[in-house]
Amino acid sequence: MTVTATYGYDEAALLRVGAPPEPPGFAAFWSGSHARARAVDPAPVVLGSGPGGVLDVEFTSLDGVRLGGWLVRPDGPVELALVVGHGYGGRDGPELDLVPDGAAALFTAFRGLPDRGLVPGIPAGAAEHVLHGIGSVETYVHGGCAADLWCAASALLALLPAPPARLAYLGGSFGGGIGALALPWDERFAAAVLHVPSFGNHDLRLTMRCEGSGEAVRRHVAAHPEAREVLRFFDAATAAARMTIPTLVAPALADAVVPPPGQFAVHNALRGPAELVVLGSGHADGPAAEADHDRYVAAARAFLTR
């Protein structure tokens, strides 16, 4: 990770990054979207089982989109159930190290992304997906992805023999940003873990070159400034200001893919009990990144079991 991936911010400066204010109609849009998603019958089915008893599942989301995922469902009563999101690279299997002992978890897919979320008409590449439907608030794909999270929760609860004591969400990067957008509106969730979350503080993100999907957005808005008004409804830091559930955020001090100021903006905006685990780097490889990952996983598992 190069020095430029800090964007000139140290930790003290990152902890001062704020969130853009809500645009008019923000709450009405999101609460309406949530109501429509909650009215969907997820009709989950188990397609088969794999190693370790992991189940291959499928369910319906908003607009009739059919999505897949992997379910971990332990024997006996479930105290903790997790919806687990993914990054812009998609997911090709469950990440079992994230699941505390005895917990149930649905590793869900988001619409358009590989490979269990592929949908005709929605591009699977990050640079194209992040711009899909950006012409209006009603059509922007991130709204559909938030609905996928809500419908995944409905599917998970339907697949368990009895309601769990607690429902939580865990997601990183793209999945972290979508989590911040979706969770303020769904009273079923009791806790959240957001790892290097994306889409925080577009006012800053649009001034910062990066190696992730934000670069496609930055270039698009430079050519189509009207899209900035749509993005105001999809700012993870703006939405985080409405989050009141206990939330653990694990942002990175250096990250060339998701600029750290946006990550910290999500944490700084939280209104509920917040825990912070600061990582050295995000979206990186090597021994230091592996150590960061191990520390994040340990912190997430400990947080979710408290």
Secondary structure as UniProt FT lines:
FT   HELIX           3..6
FT   TURN            7..8
FT   HELIX           11..14
FT   TURN            15..16
FT   TURN            24..25
FT   HELIX           26..38
FT   STRAND          45..49
FT   HELIX           51..53
FT   STRAND          55..60
FT   HELIX           62..64
FT   STRAND          66..72
FT   STRAND          80..84
FT   TURN            88..89
FT   HELIX           96..98
FT   TURN            101..102
FT   STRAND          104..108
FT   TURN            111..112
FT   TURN            116..117
FT   TURN            120..121
FT   HELIX           126..129
FT   TURN            130..135
FT   TURN            137..139
FT   HELIX           141..159
FT   STRAND          166..172
FT   HELIX           174..182
FT   HELIX           183..185
FT   TURN            187..188
FT   STRAND          191..195
FT   HELIX           202..205
FT   TURN            206..207
FT   HELIX           213..223
FT   TURN            225..226
FT   HELIX           227..231
FT   HELIX           232..234
FT   HELIX           236..240
FT   TURN            241..242
FT   STRAND          247..250
FT   STRAND          252..254
FT   HELIX           260..269
FT   STRAND          274..276
FT   STRAND          279..281
FT   HELIX           287..305
//
